[in-house]
Amino acid sequence: MVQREVRQEVDTILDEIKNKDKTRGNLKIFFSYAAGVGKTYAMLDEAREKLKSGNNVMIGYVEPHIRPETMELVQGIPMLPPTSVKQNNHELKEFDLDGALRIKPDIILVDELAHTNVKGLRNKKRYQDVEELLHAGIDVYTTLDVQHIESLNNVIEDITKVTVKETVPDYIFEQADYVKLIDTDPEELIVRLKKGKICSEDRVESAMKNFFTRENLSILREIAMRLAADRLSNENQNDHGLAEKMANSKFLVCFGTSPSSAKCIRWTARAAEAFHAPWAALYVENEKNKSLARTELSNLKANMELAETLGGELVTLNGHNVAEVISEYAKVSGITNIVIGKSRNSRSLKNIFTEDLEDSLIALLPTIEVHIIPGSNSFNHSLKKEARLYLGDKFSITWIDIIKTAGILAAATGLSYFLVGMHLGEQNIMLVYILAVMLISVKTKGYTFGILSSFISVVGFDYFFTRPYLTLYTLQPEYPLTFAIMLIVATATSTLTIRIKEQLKLTVNREHRTEMLYEINKKLLATRGLENIVKITNNYIVKLFHKSVIFYTADPSIGINGILQQAQEDSDSTYMHQENEKAVAQWVFANQKRAGTGTDTLTGANGFYMPVISQGNVFGVLGISCIDGELNHDKRQFLRMIASQVAMALERQHLSNEQRRILVSSEKEKMRSNLLRAISHDLRTPLTGILGASSAILDNYDRIDRETNEKLLKNIKDESQWLIRMVENLLSITRIREGTMNVTKAPEAAEEIVAEAISRIRKRFPETNLTVKVPEKVVIVPMDGTLIVQVLINLVENAIKHTPSGKLIEVNVREGINSIIFEVSDSGEGIPEEELSGIFEYVPGGKGSSDSTRGMGIGLSLCMSIIKAHDGSMEAKNKKDGGAVFRFYLPMEEGE
């Protein structure tokens, strides 16, 4: 059923994302201090004006009002039909997000921004729907009351004594393009309330006693006006002053499992916004975390999500001494203000010997301001009963630990008897038992056996080693004090040992995580190629999370399938290739937000999907199977760290590919320029010769002798043959694919390619002294045979032209390291040293052209272009005994 529901969602999403515009829409919020002020009326009134101006305006959703003057404004504005959702045998009407994205008007009206959607819709909150509309390039008009802003939630609750559950993150209000304050006098608002224009008559009396009191409305009005004024002040503030304030202030809020921590987080968010300063939220993790109750874990997760929602940097550190951990982080991070919560301490013996956190911070950080936010003790009282159920890990009893404890105590007793026999004194026996307690604390789980062994060791010392022996009675009056001190020392040693052991586990866990991040980063730095990066990422995620993973390197909407790697723990992970899961990844790719299991969007999916983002660009989407349970916050944080490393690697690969594309494009343009320059030169020379010879024959037909006539005709033939060969060069070079500089390769025998080129050369130059050497075995090389034949012909013709008649020209083919080497050497005068570096570039009219008369410019430049297109290389050198050698290398296998 869940799969079918997700599939139905997905079918409507696929079309909408394909048609999305990259231009972000504008958000306009009609803002006020309470319901009934006239936000919806003002929004509809402005929408009518926009409609008259020719804008495509549509009502997406407007809350049904009993106010007739408001509903009159709805008339005449196109309205999007709401979508129906069945819940608890009731049919509820909600905003049709998919319909709005499909129609895509210029402006859409969506009332009540803080509304919580009915379960079953794609997004949990309406502001998430609005974000999708803005991302699609649609302008949105919406309404919002001040009590729905997240950071003000506690403040409003303290003022009105009403808990507001529907809230909007502060960044929605802060990033809005326009905020229009709608205001009216509280007295007038109360009059409207009494007339039944705000709520039904049966609720008027209750509203006036609770929320709609004159005092509450006045304070809320002041807060709304101040918030709007602060926003205006921020917009008018110069950038230099803003940067200076940001550089001088940084807030840190310390939170825990108490729900009152949310109050501290909201206060810090408001203060940081007021000072235009960055802020962080710190949670100190220690051995106590293992015994957290379900309520505490739930509150901790909610506080972490709240800090992220409000824009804070979430930091988790471990350490037993909370004050020292906070102070060290504050010193390293440049914190100027610390915010902590404070509940009234109940009187107990523990408080006498324990220093309060705020006192410790003030002592450790005398230059940093510490802000104390009052909390509540009610949460701690409510947890006492529940906490008893979660002490099992610390006070567990197992047969293995019983055997270990008994064995160590027995060994300590035996060693003590040995020391007594050696007359080494009773004080050494005490140390032996304390050592035994320490070993038991290390080797067993929890506190049970460490504390129990402390009592047993005292009793054992009294029973076995004090007179009278084998009784618990002692004759010496100082022994009870000795026993008490021994018990305190043993218990303290046991507790500290267990605490160090637990702290060590946390440290080892974090160190392992750091090492894994370092290892992943090192592997990614040394890896090139998109597929290799994805393979490394998938391997590590499967290894660390023991869950199947899928990685999309491009938008699935263009037909790209994700690269799936299945974990051994999963029996079947092929469902991650299904269309409904692919559509969730597609939504994440388009909206740059997380979705799937454990999020507020597309919760029916069986995987958790997160974008891999760098510099605002999505380079991929990472999906993890959550069919056996969602990822906790700690694992999500770790996955986010991995994703940031992968994002940098993908960005580096993208830049590398882009650089290569630019280089290839530059090389192609360079080849084209060489070609045009060479053609302008090589066509002019032979055509001039043909024109001159033919004109001489026509003008002096009756006066020239037979020998001169034959010579002129021979020149015309030679020049025509040269033109034919040049055209063959041009036709060959056009075989290179447009834009990519690639060639169509096929396995070819090197011997056959050389034979084809030499046979054509011998037809044209039968008297040439030419020798050929090829490997005895058949060498198969991937190449475009026609182009390589043309390269060999050009090189041999160049050698013939620069070699005196009768001198030897050699063509040699041999195997190199992962390549095949072709050489053409002549017996001429060689190439001047100053021209070697530019031998494969042709500059018209240049002195350095070895073939300034014709041919060599286009011939050698095209040879180089063809070899580069084969991923090979080419060089020219002078021989020691005279002459020049041209050598090119072709890889034996594709990609080398």
TARA-V97807 format. One record per helix or strand of 3 or more residues. SS is the DSSP state (a for helix, b for strand). FROM is the first residue (numbers start at 0). LEN is the number of residues. If there is no record, write none. Layout:
BEGIN
ss=SS from=FROM len=LEN
ss=SS from=FROM len=LEN
END
This chain:
BEGIN
ss=a from=1 len=17
ss=b from=26 len=6
ss=a from=38 len=14
ss=b from=56 len=5
ss=a from=67 len=7
ss=b from=82 len=5
ss=b from=89 len=5
ss=a from=96 len=7
ss=b from=106 len=4
ss=a from=125 len=10
ss=b from=138 len=7
ss=a from=145 len=3
ss=a from=149 len=11
ss=a from=169 len=5
ss=b from=177 len=4
ss=a from=185 len=9
ss=a from=200 len=9
ss=a from=213 len=23
ss=a from=238 len=10
ss=b from=249 len=5
ss=a from=260 len=15
ss=b from=277 len=8
ss=a from=286 len=5
ss=a from=293 len=16
ss=b from=312 len=6
ss=a from=321 len=12
ss=b from=336 len=6
ss=a from=348 len=5
ss=a from=356 len=8
ss=b from=368 len=6
ss=a from=377 len=11
ss=a from=398 len=23
ss=a from=425 len=18
ss=a from=447 len=18
ss=a from=478 len=47
ss=a from=529 len=16
ss=b from=548 len=4
ss=a from=555 len=3
ss=b from=562 len=3
ss=a from=573 len=4
ss=a from=578 len=13
ss=b from=606 len=8
ss=b from=616 len=9
ss=a from=632 len=67
ss=a from=705 len=28
ss=b from=745 len=4
ss=a from=749 len=15
ss=b from=768 len=5
ss=b from=779 len=4
ss=a from=784 len=17
ss=b from=807 len=8
ss=b from=818 len=7
ss=a from=832 len=4
ss=a from=855 len=14
ss=b from=872 len=6
ss=b from=883 len=8
END
